[in-house]
């Protein structure tokens, strides 16, 4: 079975097109193939090309050493072969530096620097075999991965071998993305699923429902009471047996039903409705452990004194999207999508009072919003209820101009940044699944991708430090990377901050420095800053992370530098309980 777990564009969620990981005795192997689903080449003409990536990670806590790893790609014209030939195939690794060779037999060898490398539970290795010419016969091919390994300190080697199937569908088979609208609904609400599929048989599966949707491209599901995974399964027959591919979309409910035999809360309960238990008994909760609705809260942080104010709840009610912040004309501007509405809320803060603006940008989906200043203007990017993404500009700080289209991302625009002469954005591009793209807005009013980042965890974050554009992302189970881009933003060098984050990294410049904020594994916000210099041929010097405060979060707040303080606003780390 080939599986795609890409969520619908709204809400933005973690995305992956990998098949379920295969577990060996010592390692886990996650295989992804692009494009998805993969089709055999047409009977005549040029061969279709596919890019394969296998991510290896340790199953146990202790790392192991590996030697040269091989991937056998079956070559030939039959159903059990994948590549028609090896001409044009390329191999690479992440981390880089490994030596690679491709034999005419299809055996690809990856040799680590010095002959050995460590593979851990959180720092694995990605092996890529790209531009593979797919042969013309439908069926299943099997990649054979062989890993020589030993535990550190041991002299004898063992070998682990696993087989990873790759499915080749008929050229006429297609299974497009599964979209859910809206992606976040009220309790007992309805959601409309749409898709494009042909050349096979198709089933829509969710909860206890399993219906045939062959020949259809839409379905409306009613009375949804809990977070629900929708799966669109497509099948096709071949000499190798039935072939199957799956697309998925995840829909969340504002206040979902939870059915469980027992529930243990270590920090608190978030709900506005409790079902009765056996008899007439109702659980009793202390008010200090209850948070009835997820709302926005604000805290400020002084990076020089390393002091923070306690979170204060803001007067906007429940929200469906994380906020976006920018400072313009002496005021702090904020955009977010409230629950139950398809319209952004626009608010400003003058240092003492919040004011809701009367002319927000326009209809919006409950997805990520981006906001930045561009010279003397404000620029925002947001999703629309019909699944598109648009950009709007405010030149006067009171109204917004017409919407201009953006590349439609799978996970939403996650960051905008003005470099003084050009506008940059990051998003999850549809055309490069499993990646996050870095874009520049061109004079022709078009977005051009400059680079993409595979295997990034969560969203990318942009920030300016002097004349240098910094791009932050998480990689390898939360490890933070920063890419520095100077005169030519298409060229960069990267460095690791040697810390790990449990959620997205957020960054904000102040003077010549940049403050980075992220939650650790316990949900405590940590802050670290650069030293204010811009080294050209050396890593940036970063301070040791320090806790912002004692209030845990589940989502990294949005940041802005306003009135000599870092302002952090998010949907978690709510106000201190009263009483």
PyMOL commands that set and color helices and strands:
alter all, ss='L'
color gray80, all
select helices_A, chain A and resi 113-115+287-289
alter helices_A, ss='H'
color red, helices_A
select strands_A, chain A and resi 2-3+22-23+27-34+49-58+64-66+69-72+90-94+99-102+107-111+117-119+125-133+139-151+158-168+174-175+179-181+184-185+189-194+197-198+201-206+209-212+218-224+228-236+243-253+269-270+290-291+295-302+307-308+312-318+324-328+331-337+344-349+354-356+370-374+377-383+389-394+404-405+415-418+423-427+435-441+447-454+456-465+468-475+479-485+493-500+506-510+513-519+525-529+546-547+558-562+565-570
alter strands_A, ss='S'
color yellow, strands_A
deselect
rebuild
show_as cartoon
